Amino acid sequence: MTKPMRVLIANRGEIALRITRACGLMGLETIGVYSEADAGLAHLACVDAKVCIGPASAAQSYLDQERILRAARLCSADMVHPGYGFLSENAAFAEAVEQAGLIFIGPSAQVMRLMGDKISAKQEMVAAGVPCLPGSDGALPDNMQDTQRICDAIGYPLIVKASAGGGGRGMRIVETSKDVANAVSNARQESLLAFGKQDVYAERFLKSPRHIEIQIVADRHGNAVWLGGRDCSVQRRHQKLVEEAPPAGIPAQDLATLGAQCAKACQQIGYVGVGTFEFLYEDGQFCFIEMNTRLQVEHPVTEMTSGIDIVREQIAVALGHPLSFTQADIKCAGHAIECRINAENPDTFLPHPGKITQWWPAGGPGVRMDSHIYESYVVPPYYDSLIAKLIVHGNTREDAIERMRAALDETHIGGISTTIPLQQRVLQADAFLDGTVTVHSLDQGLMK
Ligand code: MV4
């Protein structure tokens, strides 16, 4: 018997528990790391070893590469799973993990850099035949006359985006030609301040798009498969609230064409791991915006419709195993919806940390609750406020909506306020039932 591989889980909360479960199924040993504020995390009761890596502040714990690598050495880890957020899209960390002789569970540092830069990502996608919006060919030049000419050629409205951006920072919408100079210099300044990089690009602006994404997985042997599409349009301030698979009302054939383009793009850029291609969808057209080189929060809706354990496959391909299925094996069955339950005031969205005094999770057929909370658990104020993901599956979208409404009603979380009341409203809103929600619907008050 060879000794099992050991996976260090460089994350916290529900995703640390999700990764611990996948490792358990695969016969892998697990190492949990936690901050001083997180000694009570649920997954720490299930791991084979645990290490406190520092104070509550993420900068001194979950974001501290040295402390995580030290814990990895201390516990003889073979692999590091970064989860989402924190160091998951940090190419320097991926490199440091490999330098230490360990396996980073994610794509190569080189591909992370290529896709992390929005300008090079878009150039790669154009080259791979993935649909993109018309815009500047690479970064806008320093020269304002040339910039003005390029923007006039794109037409208005257009959007100026930071190459290092993402999540909505460093963007400026430009309505007319005379606003170009100001928008570009403001976007540059904001990007320099936020990311230390002032490169920006311009592309046509879509006024009311949906946010559609494609989940992919690729192995080291040149196989790449897309596992389905998701609609993540229900969001507020770039925080997603409800996600579903498949996207409602989009012809399956159109999604399949796009999925095949994404899988091919993975092969062209040498992508290995799980990943997500993000698109805007308007008037029947998809336009690539960015790629996420990590496991995503909303991966469960794709697991429920594809039947694939995405975390398990992610770890398997990191170990060098070939994918255990081909594209022809993947069928989208039924419909899945996820609600991200946050410890927040549902109206102001202000975080509401504190002690959970009551926890009654929903259950029953087609109901899945991915959560690390329990009665007496204290939600710390230092991190993301996600405390649970409620996922339902049904044969049709209507069945899934019905199950989600019942599951939201059944779930009781005492002691703190949560986003559940807001999600209950979304699940009753005409725009949601019609499948016409755009990324602006919630902010525009269309789901009250
Ligand atoms: C856009 C856009 C309209 N046109 N690009 C916002 C965050 C970043 N990921 C990309 N974003 C957008 N890019 C063009 N050419 C509108 C948005 C956008 C958005 C996109 C996805 C999810 C929520 C959003 C909320 C506001 C704006």
Residues whose N, C-alpha, C, O or C-beta is under 5 A from the ligand:
A	BS01	MV4	I159 G166 G167 G168 E203 R204 F205 L206 H211 I289 V439
